[in-house]
């Protein structure tokens, strides 16, 4: 499992455990799974998708950044 935190300038959008996260990277969409290599990437306009115990969730973003380290995914996005 991954710990995902999505924050925007206005509020914390999501904070919890997820199975996977797909983000709209600058060079194309990519998926983050458990034990993903550490990475920092900018995000483009697109859709963030993640799977929780309750099912698939999605969030449209206007850009931002993602950081992955030690199964913790932090997204700073503009929604």
N, CA, C and O atoms as a printed pandas DataFrame, in Angstrom:
     atom_number atom_name residue_name chain_id  residue_number  x_coord  y_coord  z_coord
0              1         N          UNK        A               1    0.832   -1.191    0.000
1              2        CA          UNK        A               1    0.000    0.000    0.000
2              3         C          UNK        A               1    0.875    1.253    0.000
3              4         O          UNK        A               1    2.002    1.256    0.494
4              5         N          UNK        A               2    0.316    2.302   -0.567
5              6        CA          UNK        A               2    0.968    3.603   -0.613
6              7         C          UNK        A               2    0.212    4.574    0.279
7              8         O          UNK        A               2   -1.005    4.464    0.433
8              9         N          UNK        A               3    0.925    5.518    0.863
9             10        CA          UNK        A               3    0.275    6.604    1.590
10            11         C          UNK        A               3    0.250    7.793    0.639
11            12         O          UNK        A               3    1.295    8.265    0.193
12            13         N          UNK        A               4   -0.950    8.270    0.333
13            14        CA          UNK        A               4   -1.126    9.369   -0.615
14            15         C          UNK        A               4   -1.653   10.601    0.097
15            16         O          UNK        A               4   -2.610   10.533    0.869
16            17         N          UNK        A               5   -1.009   11.729   -0.178
17            18        CA          UNK        A               5   -1.494   13.011    0.322
18            19         C          UNK        A               5   -1.579   13.957   -0.863
19            20         O          UNK        A               5   -0.582   14.210   -1.540
20            21         N          UNK        A               6   -2.784   14.482   -1.111
21            22        CA          UNK        A               6   -3.007   15.448   -2.189
22            23         C          UNK        A               6   -3.400   16.771   -1.549
23            24         O          UNK        A               6   -4.402   16.857   -0.839
24            25         N          UNK        A               7   -2.598   17.803   -1.808
25            26        CA          UNK        A               7   -2.903   19.130   -1.259
26            27         C          UNK        A               7   -3.008   20.142   -2.391
27            28         O          UNK        A               7   -2.307   20.058   -3.399
28            29         N          UNK        A               8   -3.903   21.097   -2.192
29            30        CA          UNK        A               8   -4.037   22.224   -3.104
30            31         C          UNK        A               8   -3.851   23.482   -2.252
31            32         O          UNK        A               8   -3.838   23.387   -1.025
32            33         N          UNK        A               9   -3.708   24.644   -2.865
33            34        CA          UNK        A               9   -3.548   25.866   -2.068
34            35         C          UNK        A               9   -4.722   26.110   -1.107
35            36         O          UNK        A               9   -4.551   26.757   -0.074
36            37         N          UNK        A              10   -5.900   25.598   -1.443
37            38        CA          UNK        A              10   -7.083   25.853   -0.630
38            39         C          UNK        A              10   -7.285   24.855    0.512
39            40         O          UNK        A              10   -7.792   25.221    1.572
40            41         N          UNK        A              11   -6.882   23.573    0.296
41            42        CA          UNK        A              11   -7.230   22.547    1.286
42            43         C          UNK        A              11   -6.469   21.251    1.026
43            44         O          UNK        A              11   -5.804   21.090    0.003
44            45         N          UNK        A              12   -6.589   20.327    1.989
45            46        CA          UNK        A              12   -6.103   18.968    1.772
46            47         C          UNK        A              12   -7.220   18.222    1.049
47            48         O          UNK        A              12   -8.320   18.081    1.584
48            49         N          UNK        A              13   -6.947   17.751   -0.149
49            50        CA          UNK        A              13   -7.950   17.093   -0.984
50            51         C          UNK        A              13   -8.133   15.636   -0.575
51            52         O          UNK        A              13   -9.257   15.136   -0.534
52            53         N          UNK        A              14   -7.016   14.949   -0.269
53            54        CA          UNK        A              14   -7.080   13.536    0.120
54            55         C          UNK        A              14   -5.859   13.201    0.959
55            56         O          UNK        A              14   -4.762   13.697    0.700
56            57         N          UNK        A              15   -6.052   12.358    1.966
57            58        CA          UNK        A              15   -4.949   11.872    2.781
58            59         C          UNK        A              15   -5.318   10.475    3.252
59            60         O          UNK        A              15   -6.186   10.324    4.111
60            61         N          UNK        A              16   -4.671    9.450    2.702
61            62        CA          UNK        A              16   -4.995    8.089    3.090
62            63         C          UNK        A              16   -4.197    7.069    2.309
63            64         O          UNK        A              16   -3.274    7.411    1.570
64            65         N          UNK        A              17   -4.569    5.796    2.485
65            66        CA          UNK        A              17   -3.865    4.706    1.820
66            67         C          UNK        A              17   -4.524    4.354    0.498
67            68         O          UNK        A              17   -5.749    4.336    0.378
68            69         N          UNK        A              18   -3.688    4.075   -0.489
69            70        CA          UNK        A              18   -4.163    3.714   -1.828
70            71         C          UNK        A              18   -3.338    2.545   -2.359
71            72         O          UNK        A              18   -2.246    2.264   -1.867
72            73         N          UNK        A              19   -3.877    1.872   -3.369
73            74        CA          UNK        A              19   -3.170    0.765   -4.005
74            75         C          UNK        A              19   -2.239    1.259   -5.105
75            76         O          UNK        A              19   -1.148    0.718   -5.287
76            77         N          UNK        A              20   -2.668    2.294   -5.846
77            78        CA          UNK        A              20   -1.873    2.845   -6.939
78            79         C          UNK        A              20   -2.319    4.273   -7.220
79            80         O          UNK        A              20   -3.395    4.700   -6.802
80            81         N          UNK        A              21   -1.469    5.000   -7.937
81            82        CA          UNK        A              21   -1.767    6.383   -8.320
82            83         C          UNK        A              21   -1.281    6.577   -9.755
83            84         O          UNK        A              21   -0.163    6.184  -10.087
84            85         N          UNK        A              22   -2.109    7.176  -10.604
85            86        CA          UNK        A              22   -1.699    7.542  -11.955
86            87         C          UNK        A              22   -1.752    9.061  -12.053
87            88         O          UNK        A              22   -2.762    9.681  -11.719
88            89         N          UNK        A              23   -0.645    9.657  -12.518
89            90        CA          UNK        A              23   -0.551   11.115  -12.583
90            91         C          UNK        A              23   -0.190   11.571  -14.000
91            92         O          UNK        A              23    0.452   10.835  -14.749
92            93         N          UNK        A              24   -0.610   12.803  -14.366
93            94        CA          UNK        A              24   -0.295   13.346  -15.698
94            95         C          UNK        A              24    1.067   14.049  -15.704
95            96         O          UNK        A              24    1.132   15.271  -15.571
96            97         N          UNK        A              25    2.142   13.293  -15.856
97            98        CA          UNK        A              25    3.491   13.860  -15.870
98            99         C          UNK        A              25    3.728   14.724  -17.098
99           100         O          UNK        A              25    2.990   14.637  -18.079
100          101         N          UNK        A              26    4.745   15.545  -17.043
101          102        CA          UNK        A              26    5.081   16.440  -18.145
102          103         C          UNK        A              26    5.367   15.669  -19.436
103          104         O          UNK        A              26    5.020   16.128  -20.524
104          105         N          UNK        A              27    5.998   14.502  -19.316
105          106        CA          UNK        A              27    6.332   13.696  -20.492
106          107         C          UNK        A              27    5.313   12.588  -20.741
107          108         O          UNK        A              27    5.559   11.681  -21.537
108          109         N          UNK        A              28    4.178   12.661  -20.064
109          110        CA          UNK        A              28    3.132   11.656  -20.230
110          111         C          UNK        A              28    2.716   11.073  -18.898
111          112         O          UNK        A              28    3.420   11.206  -17.897
112          113         N          UNK        A              29    1.579   10.433  -18.896
113          114        CA          UNK        A              29    1.024    9.838  -17.685
114          115         C          UNK        A              29    1.899    8.691  -17.211
115          116         O          UNK        A              29    2.481    7.966  -18.018
116          117         N          UNK        A              30    1.986    8.530  -15.886
117          118        CA          UNK        A              30    2.680    7.360  -15.355
118          119         C          UNK        A              30    2.017    6.902  -14.071
119          120         O          UNK        A              30    1.379    7.677  -13.358
120          121         N          UNK        A              31    2.191    5.610  -13.799
121          122        CA          UNK        A              31    1.558    4.981  -12.641
122          123         C          UNK        A              31    2.591    4.747  -11.549
123          124         O          UNK        A              31    3.731    4.371  -11.821
124          125         N          UNK        A              32    2.172    4.975  -10.313
125          126        CA          UNK        A              32    3.018    4.760   -9.149
126          127         C          UNK        A              32    2.435    3.592   -8.364
127          128         O          UNK        A              32    1.264    3.600   -7.986
128          129         N          UNK        A              33    3.276    2.588   -8.128
129          130        CA          UNK        A              33    2.872    1.405   -7.372
130          131         C          UNK        A              33    3.761    1.283   -6.138
131          132         O          UNK        A              33    4.732    2.025   -5.990
132          133         N          UNK        A              34    3.427    0.347   -5.256
133          134        CA          UNK        A              34    4.226    0.095   -4.061
134          135         C          UNK        A              34    5.681   -0.151   -4.448
135          136         O          UNK        A              34    5.961   -0.807   -5.452
136          137         N          UNK        A              35    6.596    0.375   -3.653
137          138        CA          UNK        A              35    8.050    0.252   -3.842
138          139         C          UNK        A              35    8.558    0.949   -5.108
139          140         O          UNK        A              35    9.587    0.558   -5.659
140          141         N          UNK        A              36    7.842    1.975   -5.569
141          142        CA          UNK        A              36    8.296    2.775   -6.714
142          143         C          UNK        A              36    9.597    3.481   -6.342
143          144         O          UNK        A              36    9.792    3.856   -5.186
144          145         N          UNK        A              37   10.472    3.660   -7.301
145          146        CA          UNK        A              37   11.725    4.384   -7.079
146          147         C          UNK        A              37   11.422    5.839   -6.691
147          148         O          UNK        A              37   10.422    6.401   -7.139
148          149         N          UNK        A              38   12.278    6.449   -5.864
149          150        CA          UNK        A              38   12.076    7.858   -5.514
150          151         C          UNK        A              38   12.083    8.728   -6.777
151          152         O          UNK        A              38   12.883    8.517   -7.688
152          153         N          UNK        A              39   11.177    9.706   -6.810
153          154        CA          UNK        A              39   11.067   10.575   -7.985
154          155         C          UNK        A              39   10.408   11.889   -7.578
155          156         O          UNK        A              39    9.595   11.938   -6.655
156          157         N          UNK        A              40   10.775   12.941   -8.283
157          158        CA          UNK        A              40   10.068   14.220   -8.205
158          159         C          UNK        A              40    9.778   14.603   -9.645
159          160         O          UNK        A              40   10.673   14.567  -10.490
160          161         N          UNK        A              41    8.524   14.972   -9.935
161          162        CA          UNK        A              41    8.139   15.305  -11.304
162          163         C          UNK        A              41    7.109   16.423  -11.302
163          164         O          UNK        A              41    6.306   16.548  -10.378
164          165         N          UNK        A              42    7.148   17.237  -12.357
165          166        CA          UNK        A              42    6.101   18.238  -12.541
166          167         C          UNK        A              42    4.900   17.569  -13.197
167          168         O          UNK        A              42    5.036   16.553  -13.879
168          169         N          UNK        A              43    3.732   18.148  -12.983
169          170        CA          UNK        A              43    2.489   17.611  -13.542
170          171         C          UNK        A              43    1.866   18.614  -14.498
171          172         O          UNK        A              43    1.967   19.825  -14.301
172          173         N          UNK        A              44    1.229   18.101  -15.524
173          174        CA          UNK        A              44    0.522   18.903  -16.516
174          175         C          UNK        A              44   -0.976   18.893  -16.209
175          176         O          UNK        A              44   -1.420   18.241  -15.264
176          177         N          UNK        A              45   -1.743   19.615  -17.010
177          178        CA          UNK        A              45   -3.197   19.542  -16.934
178          179         C          UNK        A              45   -3.608   18.116  -17.258
179          180         O          UNK        A              45   -3.142   17.537  -18.239
180          181         N          UNK        A              46   -4.473   17.554  -16.438
181          182        CA          UNK        A              46   -4.919   16.184  -16.673
182          183         C          UNK        A              46   -5.675   15.630  -15.491
183          184         O          UNK        A              46   -6.237   16.371  -14.685
184          185         N          UNK        A              47   -5.681   14.315  -15.400
185          186        CA          UNK        A              47   -6.461   13.632  -14.375
186          187         C          UNK        A              47   -5.559   12.760  -13.505
187          188         O          UNK        A              47   -4.764   11.964  -14.007
188          189         N          UNK        A              48   -5.701   12.929  -12.183
189          190        CA          UNK        A              48   -5.038   12.051  -11.224
190          191         C          UNK        A              48   -6.051   10.965  -10.875
191          192         O          UNK        A              48   -7.192   11.266  -10.524
192          193         N          UNK        A              49   -5.638    9.712  -10.971
193          194        CA          UNK        A              49   -6.514    8.588  -10.631
194          195         C          UNK        A              49   -5.827    7.752   -9.570
195          196         O          UNK        A              49   -4.624    7.504   -9.647
196          197         N          UNK        A              50   -6.603    7.313   -8.566
197          198        CA          UNK        A              50   -6.048    6.476   -7.513
198          199         C          UNK        A              50   -7.105    5.497   -7.035
199          200         O          UNK        A              50   -8.303    5.764   -7.122
200          201         N          UNK        A              51   -6.643    4.358   -6.529
201          202        CA          UNK        A              51   -7.544    3.301   -6.091
202          203         C          UNK        A              51   -7.456    3.149   -4.583
203          204         O          UNK        A              51   -6.394    2.853   -4.035
204          205         N          UNK        A              52   -8.592    3.357   -3.916
205          206        CA          UNK        A              52   -8.692    3.172   -2.470
206          207         C          UNK        A              52   -9.469    1.890   -2.201
207          208         O          UNK        A              52   -9.888    1.200   -3.130
208          209         N          UNK        A              53   -9.656    1.580   -0.922
209          210        CA          UNK        A              53  -10.458    0.409   -0.558
210          211         C          UNK        A              53  -11.892    0.570   -1.059
211          212         O          UNK        A              53  -12.572   -0.421   -1.323
212          213         N          UNK        A              54  -12.350    1.808   -1.189
213          214        CA          UNK        A              54  -13.720    2.081   -1.645
214          215         C          UNK        A              54  -13.848    2.046   -3.168
215          216         O          UNK        A              54  -14.960    2.101   -3.693
216          217         N          UNK        A              55  -12.724    1.954   -3.882
217          218        CA          UNK        A              55  -12.782    1.914   -5.339
218          219         C          UNK        A              55  -11.948    3.004   -5.974
219          220         O          UNK        A              55  -11.178    3.695   -5.307
220          221         N          UNK        A              56  -12.117    3.143   -7.285
221          222        CA          UNK        A              56  -11.325    4.099   -8.063
222          223         C          UNK        A              56  -11.840    5.527   -7.849
223          224         O          UNK        A              56  -13.045    5.776   -7.862
224          225         N          UNK        A              57  -10.908    6.450   -7.653
225          226        CA          UNK        A              57  -11.229    7.865   -7.478
226          227         C          UNK        A              57  -10.467    8.644   -8.540
227          228         O          UNK        A              57   -9.451    8.174   -9.052
228          229         N          UNK        A              58  -10.956    9.834   -8.870
229          230        CA          UNK        A              58  -10.244   10.668   -9.833
230          231         C          UNK        A              58  -10.388   12.134   -9.488
231          232         O          UNK        A              58  -11.349   12.549   -8.840
232          233         N          UNK        A              59   -9.406   12.916   -9.937
233          234        CA          UNK        A              59   -9.364   14.339   -9.654
234          235         C          UNK        A              59   -8.728   15.040  -10.847
235          236         O          UNK        A              59   -7.621   14.686  -11.253
236          237         N          UNK        A              60   -9.413   16.029  -11.413
237          238        CA          UNK        A              60   -8.852   16.809  -12.521
238          239         C          UNK        A              60   -7.956   17.897  -11.945
239          240         O          UNK        A              60   -8.352   18.609  -11.022
240          241         N          UNK        A              61   -6.748   18.027  -12.489
241          242        CA          UNK        A              61   -5.790   19.018  -11.997
242          243         C          UNK        A              61   -5.326   19.921  -13.139
243          244         O          UNK        A              61   -5.376   19.551  -14.312
244          245         N          UNK        A              62   -4.875   21.117  -12.758
245          246        CA          UNK        A              62   -4.370   22.081  -13.733
246          247         C          UNK        A              62   -2.851   22.106  -13.762
247          248         O          UNK        A              62   -2.255   22.894  -14.497
248          249         N          UNK        A              63   -2.221   21.247  -12.966
249          250        CA          UNK        A              63   -0.772   21.183  -12.892
250          251         C          UNK        A              63   -0.325   21.029  -11.462
251          252         O          UNK        A              63   -1.143   21.029  -10.542
252          253         N          UNK        A              64    0.985   20.895  -11.271
253          254        CA          UNK        A              64    1.526   20.758   -9.933
254          255         C          UNK        A              64    2.788   19.918   -9.924
255          256         O          UNK        A              64    3.519   19.853  -10.912
256          257         N          UNK        A              65    3.033   19.271   -8.779
257          258        CA          UNK        A              65    4.227   18.454   -8.593
258          259         C          UNK        A              65    3.878   17.181   -7.844
259          260         O          UNK        A              65    2.912   17.143   -7.082
260          261         N          UNK        A              66    4.675   16.128   -8.067
261          262        CA          UNK        A              66    4.534   14.873   -7.328
262          263         C          UNK        A              66    5.904   14.486   -6.792
263          264         O          UNK        A              66    6.917   14.643   -7.473
264          265         N          UNK        A              67    5.924   13.979   -5.566
265          266        CA          UNK        A              67    7.146   13.440   -4.973
266          267         C          UNK        A              67    6.827   12.060   -4.430
267          268         O          UNK        A              67    5.819   11.867   -3.751
268          269         N          UNK        A              68    7.696   11.094   -4.734
269          270        CA          UNK        A              68    7.538    9.724   -4.256
270          271         C          UNK        A              68    8.797    9.336   -3.506
271          272         O          UNK        A              68    9.905    9.482   -4.023
272          273         N          UNK        A              69    8.629    8.841   -2.279
273          274        CA          UNK        A              69    9.756    8.275   -1.534
274          275         C          UNK        A              69    9.223    7.365   -0.436
275          276         O          UNK        A              69    8.308    7.730    0.302
276          277         N          UNK        A              70    9.806    6.187   -0.341
277          278        CA          UNK        A              70    9.473    5.205    0.700
278          279         C          UNK        A              70    7.973    4.952    0.812
279          280         O          UNK        A              70    7.413    5.002    1.907
280          281         N          UNK        A              71    7.326    4.682   -0.312
281          282        CA          UNK        A              71    5.889    4.381   -0.379
282          283         C          UNK        A              71    4.994    5.518    0.101
283          284         O          UNK        A              71    3.843    5.290    0.472
284          285         N          UNK        A              72    5.522    6.746    0.095
285          286        CA          UNK        A              72    4.720    7.929    0.391
286          287         C          UNK        A              72    4.690    8.801   -0.859
287          288         O          UNK        A              72    5.732    9.168   -1.402
288          289         N          UNK        A              73    3.478    9.127   -1.305
289          290        CA          UNK        A              73    3.286    9.936   -2.506
290          291         C          UNK        A              73    2.664   11.267   -2.083
291          292         O          UNK        A              73    1.591   11.295   -1.480
292          293         N          UNK        A              74    3.338   12.355   -2.401
293          294        CA          UNK        A              74    2.830   13.691   -2.082
294          295         C          UNK        A              74    2.555   14.435   -3.376
295          296         O          UNK        A              74    3.431   14.572   -4.231
296          297         N          UNK        A              75    1.325   14.914   -3.507
297          298        CA          UNK        A              75    0.939   15.703   -4.678
298          299         C          UNK        A              75    0.582   17.109   -4.216
299          300         O          UNK        A              75   -0.226   17.288   -3.305
300          301         N          UNK        A              76    1.185   18.095   -4.848
301          302        CA          UNK        A              76    0.826   19.500   -4.630
302          303         C          UNK        A              76    0.238   19.950   -5.960
303          304         O          UNK        A              76    0.960   20.086   -6.947
304          305         N          UNK        A              77   -1.060   20.178   -5.987
305          306        CA          UNK        A              77   -1.743   20.417   -7.263
306          307         C          UNK        A              77   -2.634   21.645   -7.208
307          308         O          UNK        A              77   -3.033   22.113   -6.141
308          309         N          UNK        A              78   -2.930   22.150   -8.404
309          310        CA          UNK        A              78   -3.921   23.202   -8.560
310          311         C          UNK        A              78   -5.157   22.533   -9.159
311          312         O          UNK        A              78   -5.082   21.911  -10.218
312          313         N          UNK        A              79   -6.297   22.666   -8.474
313          314        CA          UNK        A              79   -7.522   22.009   -8.947
314          315         C          UNK        A              79   -8.498   23.008   -9.514
315          316         O          UNK        A              79   -9.582   22.629   -9.958
